[in-house]
């Protein structure tokens, strides 16, 4: 009898231990078309247990669009997604630890129908970043594409009409496109999608062949673009932005970039730029360096010998580290007015850039009226 009781106790403890390590994931999907669109949708969860065992389970939503996965082994990591039509919609990823006090997760996410209507797409922002590394020019194209609809825009790769066209510089090397479905043809990237509602960010990276040391480049704009910005790393170069408007240089850490902007550029626009290395600065003669060193030594001697009298009626403003930035703001403002007067910029674009310069001036500690 005692042996039987002990066996039953061991069995109960084993069940309790198994229940304590079981996880649960539940949730609900939504659709702009209502609940009729969310029933009987396939939901899949895939997990990795103990770094080597896999879990792969499938269920379907009920009439309310709800689903649940019970008795998931732990510890482990899981990802979940819904298959809706030809598309997959990620629902999230989860990690359950062995001592997780609440091994349950709830989530909700939205699914959408697919469409080939690429008129829902708009190029909100396009940036070209040009750098130079080991004697080679490298281009980073960064795009923000907005889908204003409630459907996912995707085109058949076998179609001759892609969803989005992206211009690429001529004489380019291999192009890294990322996870987006697309193909590189000559001097443009043909993107098929998918473009989900909201914004999609894309980056293309490639090197340019045959440009050393100067670079003369045509930037092709294949889709209507609301805002275009060119950044050129300042490695001792002069940049001619052509019809692009020069704005305040950008800074990332200790690296500075020449910056140019354009707005409301229609499809088919071409902008030529030129990057020319500046000649190296001549080295000072040794006797000049010696004279400078002697002057500094004398100044240090008198400084240590006694205090320096400072007049009390000084009215000159103190020189701050921000003056170079303010000088750049004033220069950008002069260029802005010149481009407006010569017809390069509309009044709306002039006002938009001027507002940006005013914000930069406030950050630099200058009154708005000073620019």
C-alpha positions in Angstrom: 0.0 0.0 0.0 2.8 2.4 0.9 4.5 1.6 -2.4 1.2 2.4 -4.3 0.8 5.7 -2.4 4.4 6.6 -3.2 3.9 5.9 -6.9 0.8 8.0 -7.0 2.6 10.9 -5.2 5.4 10.7 -7.7 3.0 10.8 -10.5 1.2 13.8 -9.1 4.5 15.6 -8.6 5.5 14.9 -12.1 2.2 16.3 -13.5 2.6 19.4 -11.3 6.2 19.8 -12.5 5.0 19.5 -16.1 2.2 22.0 -15.6 4.6 24.5 -14.0 6.9 24.5 -17.0 4.1 24.8 -19.6 3.6 28.2 -21.3 0.6 29.6 -23.1 0.2 32.2 -25.9 -3.1 33.6 -26.8 -4.4 36.5 -28.7 -6.7 38.0 -31.4 -6.3 39.3 -34.9 -8.2 42.2 -36.3 -9.1 43.4 -39.9 -10.4 46.7 -41.2 -13.2 44.7 -42.8 -14.5 43.4 -39.5 -14.8 39.9 -37.9 -15.9 38.2 -41.0 -12.3 38.7 -42.2 -10.7 37.3 -39.1 -12.3 33.9 -38.7 -10.5 30.6 -39.7 -7.1 32.4 -40.2 -4.1 30.2 -39.9 -1.8 31.0 -37.0 1.6 29.4 -36.6 4.0 29.4 -33.7 7.6 28.1 -34.0 9.9 27.7 -31.0 13.4 26.5 -30.1 13.8 24.6 -26.9 17.1 23.9 -25.0 18.9 25.4 -28.0 18.3 22.4 -30.2 14.7 21.0 -30.1 12.1 22.7 -32.2 8.4 23.2 -31.7 6.1 23.9 -34.7 2.4 24.2 -34.1 -0.5 25.5 -36.2 -4.0 26.5 -35.2 -6.9 28.6 -36.6 -8.8 31.5 -35.3 -12.4 31.1 -34.0 -15.4 33.1 -35.1 -14.2 36.1 -33.0 -10.7 36.0 -34.5 -9.2 34.6 -31.3 -6.5 31.8 -30.9 -4.6 30.1 -28.2 -1.5 27.8 -27.9 -1.3 25.8 -24.7 1.2 23.5 -23.1 4.2 25.1 -24.8 7.5 23.7 -23.4 9.8 26.0 -21.5 12.4 27.4 -21.3 12.4 28.4 -24.9 12.0 31.2 -27.5 9.0 31.5 -29.9 7.9 33.5 -32.9 4.3 33.8 -34.1 2.7 34.9 -37.3 -0.5 34.7 -39.3 -0.9 33.5 -42.9 -3.5 35.6 -44.6 -3.9 35.2 -48.3 -0.4 35.4 -49.9 1.0 37.3 -47.0 2.5 36.6 -43.6 1.9 39.0 -40.7 4.3 38.9 -37.7 2.6 38.7 -34.4 5.6 38.9 -32.1 8.3 36.9 -30.4 8.5 35.6 -26.9 11.0 34.1 -24.5 9.9 31.9 -21.6 12.4 31.3 -18.8 12.5 28.2 -16.7 11.4 30.1 -13.6 9.0 32.4 -15.3 6.3 33.3 -12.7 3.7 34.0 -15.3 4.3 31.9 -18.4 1.5 33.4 -20.4 1.5 36.0 -23.2 -1.4 37.8 -24.9 -1.2 39.8 -28.0 -3.3 41.3 -30.8 -2.2 42.3 -34.3 -3.8 43.3 -37.6 -3.9 41.6 -40.9 -4.7 43.2 -44.3 -5.8 42.3 -47.8 -3.3 42.6 -50.6 -3.5 44.9 -53.6 -1.4 45.8 -56.6 -2.5 49.5 -56.5 0.8 51.3 -56.1 -0.9 54.7 -56.3 -1.3 54.3 -52.5 2.5 54.6 -52.2 4.4 57.9 -51.9 8.1 58.6 -51.5 8.1 60.7 -48.3 11.9 60.9 -47.8 14.9 60.0 -49.8 18.5 60.4 -48.6 21.8 59.7 -50.3 24.8 59.4 -48.1 28.2 59.4 -49.9 31.3 58.4 -48.1 34.8 57.3 -49.2 36.6 54.3 -47.8 39.9 52.8 -48.9 39.9 54.9 -52.1 36.3 53.8 -53.0 33.2 55.9 -53.0 30.3 54.2 -51.2 26.6 55.2 -51.5 23.9 54.6 -48.9 20.4 55.2 -50.2 17.8 55.5 -47.4 14.1 55.7 -48.3 10.9 56.2 -46.4 7.9 55.0 -48.4 4.4 55.7 -47.1 1.4 53.5 -47.8 -1.7 55.6 -47.1 -4.2 52.8 -47.5 -5.4 49.8 -45.5 -4.1 47.2 -47.9 -0.6 45.8 -48.4 0.8 46.8 -51.8 2.6 43.9 -53.5 3.2 43.2 -57.2 4.0 39.9 -58.9 7.7 39.6 -59.5 6.9 38.3 -63.0 5.1 41.5 -63.8 6.8 44.1 -66.0 5.5 46.9 -63.7 7.1 47.0 -60.2 5.5 48.7 -57.2 8.3 51.2 -56.7 11.3 52.3 -58.8 14.5 53.5 -57.1 17.2 55.3 -59.1 20.8 54.1 -58.7 24.0 55.8 -59.7 25.6 54.6 -62.9 28.8 52.6 -62.7 27.7 51.0 -59.5 28.9 47.8 -58.0 26.9 45.1 -56.4 23.8 46.4 -54.7 22.7 45.2 -51.2 18.9 45.5 -51.2 17.9 43.9 -47.8 14.8 41.8 -47.2 12.6 43.7 -49.6 11.6 41.7 -52.7 13.1 43.4 -55.7 15.6 43.2 -58.6 18.4 45.4 -59.8 18.2 46.4 -63.5 20.9 48.7 -64.9 20.7 51.9 -63.0 17.5 51.3 -60.9 16.0 49.0 -58.4 12.6 47.5 -59.1 10.8 46.8 -55.8 7.8 44.5 -55.7 6.9 44.8 -52.0 5.3 44.1 -49.7 4.6 47.6 -48.5 2.4 47.5 -45.4 0.1 50.3 -44.3 2.1 53.1 -42.7 5.8 53.7 -43.6 8.4 51.3 -44.8 12.1 52.1 -44.5 14.6 50.7 -47.1 18.3 51.0 -47.5 20.4 50.3 -50.6 24.2 50.1 -50.3 26.7 49.9 -53.2 30.2 51.1 -54.2 31.0 53.2 -57.3 33.6 52.1 -59.8 36.1 54.2 -61.7 36.0 57.4 -59.7 39.3 58.5 -58.3 39.9 60.9 -56.8 37.0 63.2 -58.0 33.4 62.1 -58.4 30.9 63.6 -60.9 27.6 62.0 -60.4 24.0 62.2 -61.7 21.3 61.4 -59.1 18.2 59.9 -60.7 14.8 60.5 -59.1 12.5 57.8 -60.4 9.4 58.5 -58.2 7.9 61.7 -57.0 9.8 62.6 -53.9 8.6 64.9 -51.2 12.0 65.6 -49.6 15.5 64.7 -50.9 18.7 65.2 -48.9 22.3 64.6 -49.9 25.0 64.0 -47.3 28.6 64.0 -48.4 31.2 63.0 -45.8 33.8 65.8 -45.4 37.1 64.1 -46.0 38.7 67.3 -47.4 36.5 67.9 -50.4 34.5 70.6 -52.2 31.0 69.7 -53.1 29.1 71.3 -56.0 25.4 70.4 -55.4 24.2 71.9 -58.7 20.5 72.6 -58.4 20.3 71.2 -54.9 20.1 73.8 -52.1 23.1 73.8 -49.6 22.0 73.7 -46.0 23.8 73.7 -42.7 26.4 70.9 -42.5 25.4 67.8 -40.5 27.5 66.3 -37.8 27.7 62.7 -36.5 30.1 62.4 -33.6 33.3 63.9 -34.9 32.5 63.5 -38.5 31.0 66.3 -40.6 28.9 66.0 -43.7 28.1 68.5 -46.4 24.3 68.7 -46.7 22.1 69.7 -49.7 18.3 69.5 -50.0 15.5 69.4 -52.6 11.8 69.4 -52.3 8.8 68.1 -54.3 10.9 66.5 -57.0 8.9 64.9 -59.8 9.6 61.5 -61.3 12.3 61.7 -64.0 14.2 64.5 -62.2 18.0 64.4 -62.5 20.4 66.2 -60.3 24.2 66.5 -61.0 26.7 66.8 -58.3 30.5 67.0 -58.2 32.9 66.1 -55.4 36.4 67.5 -55.8 39.2 66.8 -53.4 40.8 70.0 -52.0 44.6 70.3 -52.3 46.6 69.5 -49.2 47.5 72.4 -47.0 51.2 73.4 -47.3 53.4 72.5 -44.4 54.8 75.3 -42.3 58.5 76.0 -42.7 60.5 74.9 -39.7 61.6 78.4 -38.8 58.0 79.5 -38.6 57.1 76.6 -36.3 60.1 77.6 -34.2 59.0 81.2 -34.0 55.5 80.2 -33.0 56.9 77.9 -30.3 59.1 80.7 -29.0 56.2 83.1 -28.8 54.1 80.6 -26.9 57.0 80.0 -24.5 57.4 83.7 -23.8 53.6 84.1 -23.3 53.7 81.2 -20.8 56.7 82.8 -19.0 54.9 86.2 -18.5 51.7 84.4 -17.5 53.5 82.4 -14.7 55.4 85.5 -13.6 52.5 87.6 -12.6 48.7 88.3 -12.9 47.3 89.8 -16.1 45.4 93.0 -15.7 42.0 92.9 -17.4 40.2 96.2 -18.2 36.7 96.5 -16.6 35.1 98.4 -19.5 35.2 95.6 -22.0 32.0 95.6 -24.1 33.0 93.0 -26.7 31.0 89.8 -26.6 32.8 86.6 -25.5 33.8 84.3 -28.3 32.1 80.9 -27.9 32.6 77.5 -29.5 29.3 78.0 -31.3 30.5 80.9 -33.6 31.6 78.6 -36.4 28.1 77.1 -36.4 26.5 80.5 -36.4 28.7 81.5 -39.3 27.5 78.5 -41.2 23.9 79.4 -40.5 24.5 82.9 -41.9 26.2 81.5 -44.9 23.3 79.1 -45.5 20.8 81.9 -45.1 22.6 84.0 -47.8 22.6 81.0 -50.1 19.0 80.5 -49.4 18.0 84.1 -50.4 20.2 83.9 -53.5 18.6 80.7 -54.6 15.2 82.2 -54.1 16.0 85.4 -56.0 17.5 83.4 -58.9 14.4 81.2 -59.1 16.0 78.0 -57.9 13.5 77.8 -54.9 9.9 78.6 -54.6 8.7 80.9 -51.8 7.2 77.9 -49.9 10.5 76.0 -50.1 12.4 79.1 -49.0 10.2 79.6 -46.0 10.4 75.9 -45.1 14.3 75.9 -45.1 14.4 79.3 -43.3 12.3 77.8 -40.5 14.7 75.0 -40.2 17.7 77.4 -40.0 15.9 79.4 -37.3 15.4 76.2 -35.3 19.1 75.4 -35.7 20.0 79.0 -34.6 17.9 78.6 -31.4 19.7 75.3 -30.6 23.1 77.1 -31.1 22.0 79.8 -28.6 21.5 82.6 -31.1 18.4 84.8 -31.2 16.1 84.1 -34.2 16.3 87.7 -35.3 20.1 87.3 -35.8 19.4 85.3 -39.0 
